[in-house]
Amino acid sequence: MQDNFDYVQRGFRILVSAMSGFIGQTLNRTYGKSWWEQVRQTLYDQCSDLPQFGSYSELVDSLDVANCIRLLDRRWRDDFRTVLPRSCRAWANELMGVRNEVAHLGQKDLEQPQAERALDTMARLCAEIDSESAKDIRELYREVRSRAEDATPSVVYTGLQQPASASRRGTLEEGSLLKLVGTKVVQKTDLTRKVVFGGKTAVYPVYRVQLDHLFYNDQNDRIATWISHYETEHGKNALSSLNTETYNKIIEEFIFDSNPDAIQKTQKNIQLIGQREPGVTLAGGRIVDGNRRFTCLRRIAQETGEQGYFETVLIDVDIHADKKQIKLLELSIQHGEEKKVDYDLIDYAIGTYRDIIQTRLLTVEEYAASTNESPADVKKRIEIAGVICEFLEYIRLPEQYYAAREYQVYSIFQEMLPIRPATETDRKLLKTIVFQNAMMHAIADQRKFIRDIKTLVKKDLYQEYFEDQRQIGQRIRELFSAFPVSEKADVDAFASSHAEIGQALNESLERALLLSRSKALKAKPMENAEKGYSLLLDIDPRQFGKMNTEEKENLKSKLKDLIALAVRFSSQL
């Protein structure tokens, strides 16, 4: 029997109808009557299977699921990235693999997890294209899942054996969730997950663990700036004094506020089909991977009033004794796998800076290897993080990283670093100029601001602007040094109460740009004269002998015009 195969094929039939129609509409809207020509050019290696012409309906119907996926992938940058979320491309490519496997399955059936995953991915992709068709695929998914749940197993599953403790401190004896396996708190499933720890790959069984026996990882880089804000208000290490549920509630709020749209979307998916990816949890209950999923499950449990469970592997290692290996594991999961976690750039930079520079937990090379980056990329991020730390010192909020996140200064510092004024003194002054403009909220458009400074430096017309800004900066320092500051709100209050300084900073740049344009216009006649002279020098007199009479006369006439023009300009000087 090929029951799962049949369900997946039915899913593909629904999907191809939605995809082909969507692709046809999108390309037709952009290219009009030539849309099919664009299709054939893109599918140059499949043209033998495509008609050369036909009615719109005939052409759309000729696209099978493989060609729909090829079109979505190959024309993503030109036509689809502005109308579909980026995840659609990944889902489509995943389904190409499913399609290829189904095409070569023979008489075998698809495994149950494969069929569920394929239909789930189809439904997710289709939901962004045709919601009605997505409902039909989701119904197929439910039927496949219900068949599996109703089936009576012929053998009792004992599950994969839990790997031995990999911790330097040995097996955790007290407070280990592994001691509760088989109780209502921790239940073993038939799922598994590969985990690389300490350079070794092991396959771990997945457990269902009650939510109230788990807690967030406060060392997660995603919430580093949020925790710094909390500690600013409540004191250093304030979270460690709280009970588990209060601690979880506070960090749940951080994670939700960091990206509410993503949390709500994930929560809806979990409510619809359950938790899709198992997490990674230390035996003591600290979640290393899956804090966002844990947040969604907690929110669902709060809404329904039912006991919730988190599906996760349990690794018997210690957050203190094995800190380095745990950090490498976290980085490899969240940054080194195919799906990159959507970190705030400030959080990511500060996390990198903390792990390599402040705590010296990792080297640049170790960090790069775990995140699948080049050491050069890691060093650039550390350099930007260093500038962020300098900025926080400048505004008298050292290590209060949340302030940098709220200012959103990562990109402007990234763009500033390659700008190289003539002297080291000017380079330091450039940094101060950017700091004071950010602090005083004098930057309406970060990209334009840094581009304007770059133009002034490139044309070597920045000196007057830098001096003007230096004098304004001196005034800022005099006033700010007497202003009480303990949090970002105080800095904002200072900027608000001295709005005239922000205005002066803006006017300073405007004056510099006007002067630059004026000097550029003044220099234009000389530039053009030099270009014209250079072009005349490029004339090869040896070519004169090869010219006919008419060509020579035309050249003489043009040279006379040039002489007359030169004389006229000279008389005006």
Secondary structure, 3 states (H helix, E strand, C coil): CCHHHHHHHHHHHHHHHHHHHHHHHHHHHHHHHHHHHHHHHHCHHHHHHCCCCCCHHHHHHCCCHHHHHHHHHHCHHHHHCCCCCCHHHHHHHHHHHHHHHHHCCCCCCCCHHHHHHHHHHHHHHHHCCCHHHHHHHHHHHHHHHHHHHHCCCCCCCCCCCCCCCCCCCCCCCCCCHHHHECCCCEEEEEEEEEEEECCEEEEEEEEEEEHHHCECCCCCHHHHHHHHHHHHHHCCCHHHHCCHHHHHHHHHHHHHHHCHHHHHHHHHHHHHHCCCCCEEEECCCEEEECHHHHHHHHHHHHHHCCCCEEEEEEECCCCCCCHHHHHHHHHHHHHHCCCCCCCCHHHHHHHHHHHHHHCCCCCHHHHHHHHCCCHHHHHHHHHHHHHHHHHHHHCCCCCCHHHHHHHCCHHHHHHHCCCCCCCHHHHHHHHHHHHHHHHCCCCCCHHHHHHHHHHHHHCCCCHHHHHHHHHHHHHHHHHHCCCCCCCHHHHHHHHHHCHHHHHHHHHHHHHHHHHHHHHHHHHHHHHHHHHHHHHHHCCCHHHHHHCCHHHHHHHHHHHHHHHHHHHHHHHHC
